[in-house]
Amino acid sequence: MFVFDWKIILAAALSVVVLLSWLMVTRAPVYLPRLDANAPPPPHGHAYVFGFATLTNPFVRFVVLGRHLPAEPAALRGWQRHRRDLRDAPDMVLHGVRFRVTPSEMIRLDRYERTGRRYRRDLLELEDGTMAWVYRLMGEAGLEAVKD
């Protein structure tokens, strides 16, 4: 006679949930918005991204990009953070992180940031002289059309 052991069933169910969650994060990020038609094409080859808000969090980067992506401290001279955006500030230095992404990871970032609809991607020079993509709000006029 076969007896069900609830511990084995629970462990199996938990394993399936963990496996499906891992596959969803790494292979099929259905939780990210669709890529907007106005989003620019991703750059060819690897590129740096400067994060100054949610992208400084390693867990957020993992969920958005589908893999652990180490980041290093970076600074952007002449800018300051203003809510979810940047403002010109000639005497200020904005501290954040810099990380390197592939073109397909840039598309995932564009989906997360709603590039072309809510944010734009600007190529700016970091304090160390490297160029990095920075996500910036498109402006109040662009946001008025977005009602979600």
C-alpha positions as CSV (number, residue, x, y, z in Angstrom):
1,M,0.0,0.0,0.0
2,F,1.3,3.4,-1.0
3,V,1.1,6.2,1.6
4,F,1.4,9.9,0.6
5,D,4.0,11.8,2.6
6,W,2.9,15.4,2.8
7,K,6.5,16.5,3.2
8,I,7.5,15.0,-0.1
9,I,4.5,16.5,-1.8
10,L,5.2,19.9,-0.3
11,A,8.9,19.7,-1.3
12,A,8.0,18.7,-4.9
13,A,5.4,21.5,-5.2
14,L,7.8,24.0,-3.8
15,S,10.5,22.8,-6.3
16,V,8.1,23.2,-9.2
17,V,7.2,26.7,-8.1
18,V,10.9,27.7,-7.7
19,L,11.7,26.2,-11.1
20,L,8.8,28.0,-12.9
21,S,9.7,31.3,-11.2
22,W,13.3,31.0,-12.3
23,L,12.3,30.2,-15.9
24,M,9.9,33.2,-15.9
25,V,12.5,35.6,-14.6
26,T,15.4,34.4,-16.8
27,R,13.6,33.4,-20.0
28,A,10.1,34.8,-20.3
29,P,9.6,38.1,-18.4
30,V,5.9,38.3,-18.9
31,Y,5.7,40.8,-16.0
32,L,7.6,43.5,-18.0
33,P,5.5,45.8,-20.2
34,R,5.7,45.4,-24.0
35,L,8.4,47.2,-25.8
36,D,7.0,50.5,-27.1
37,A,7.0,51.2,-30.8
38,N,8.8,54.5,-30.2
39,A,11.7,52.8,-28.3
40,P,15.0,53.3,-30.1
41,P,16.9,50.2,-31.3
42,P,19.4,48.8,-28.8
43,P,23.0,49.7,-29.4
44,H,25.2,47.1,-31.2
45,G,27.3,45.1,-28.8
46,H,27.7,45.6,-25.1
47,A,27.0,48.9,-23.5
48,Y,27.2,50.5,-20.1
49,V,24.1,51.7,-18.2
50,F,24.2,54.2,-15.4
51,G,21.6,53.6,-12.7
52,F,20.7,56.2,-10.1
53,A,17.4,54.9,-8.6
54,T,15.8,51.5,-8.8
55,L,18.6,50.1,-11.0
56,T,21.1,50.5,-8.1
57,N,19.3,47.6,-6.4
58,P,20.9,44.2,-7.4
59,F,17.6,42.4,-6.9
60,V,15.8,44.8,-9.3
61,R,18.6,44.3,-11.9
62,F,18.2,40.5,-11.5
63,V,14.4,40.5,-11.9
64,V,14.6,42.9,-14.9
65,L,17.6,41.4,-16.7
66,G,17.2,37.8,-15.8
67,R,20.7,37.3,-14.3
68,H,22.9,38.5,-11.6
69,L,24.6,41.6,-13.0
70,P,27.4,43.1,-10.9
71,A,27.6,46.9,-10.8
72,E,30.4,49.3,-9.8
73,P,30.1,52.7,-8.3
74,A,29.9,55.5,-10.8
75,A,29.2,59.2,-10.9
76,L,27.6,61.6,-13.3
77,R,28.9,65.2,-13.0
78,G,26.6,68.1,-13.8
79,W,23.3,66.4,-12.8
80,Q,21.2,65.8,-9.7
81,R,18.3,63.5,-9.0
82,H,14.9,65.1,-9.0
83,R,12.2,62.6,-8.0
84,R,12.3,60.0,-10.8
85,D,14.4,62.1,-13.2
86,L,17.5,64.2,-13.5
87,R,18.0,67.9,-13.6
88,D,20.9,70.0,-14.8
89,A,23.1,70.9,-11.8
90,P,26.5,72.1,-13.0
91,D,28.1,72.0,-9.5
92,M,26.7,68.7,-8.5
93,V,27.8,65.0,-8.8
94,L,25.1,62.3,-8.9
95,H,26.3,59.0,-7.5
96,G,25.0,55.7,-8.8
97,V,26.1,52.5,-10.4
98,R,27.4,51.4,-13.8
99,F,26.8,48.0,-15.3
100,R,27.4,46.4,-18.7
101,V,24.5,44.9,-20.7
102,T,24.0,43.0,-23.9
103,P,21.6,44.3,-26.6
104,S,18.9,41.8,-25.5
105,E,19.3,43.0,-21.9
106,M,19.0,46.6,-23.1
107,I,15.6,45.7,-24.6
108,R,14.6,44.2,-21.3
109,L,15.6,47.5,-19.6
110,D,13.7,49.5,-22.3
111,R,10.6,47.4,-21.5
112,Y,11.1,48.0,-17.7
113,E,11.6,51.7,-18.2
114,R,8.9,52.0,-20.8
115,T,11.4,53.7,-23.2
116,G,9.6,55.6,-25.9
117,R,6.5,56.1,-23.8
118,R,7.6,57.2,-20.3
119,Y,11.4,57.4,-20.4
120,R,14.0,58.1,-23.0
121,R,17.6,56.7,-23.1
122,D,20.4,59.3,-23.3
123,L,24.1,58.5,-23.8
124,L,26.0,60.6,-21.3
125,E,29.6,60.8,-20.2
126,L,30.3,59.6,-16.7
127,E,32.9,61.3,-14.5
128,D,35.5,58.7,-15.3
129,G,35.1,59.4,-19.1
130,T,33.1,56.3,-20.1
131,M,29.9,56.7,-21.9
132,A,26.7,55.2,-20.4
133,W,23.1,55.1,-21.2
134,V,20.9,56.9,-18.7
135,Y,17.1,56.7,-18.5
136,R,15.3,60.1,-18.2
137,L,11.7,61.1,-18.1
138,M,10.4,62.2,-21.4
139,G,8.9,65.4,-19.8
140,E,5.5,66.5,-18.7
141,A,4.1,66.8,-22.2
142,G,5.0,63.1,-22.9
143,L,3.6,62.0,-19.6
144,E,0.2,63.6,-20.1
145,A,-0.6,61.2,-22.8
146,V,0.2,58.2,-20.6
147,K,-2.7,57.4,-18.4
148,D,-2.0,54.1,-16.6
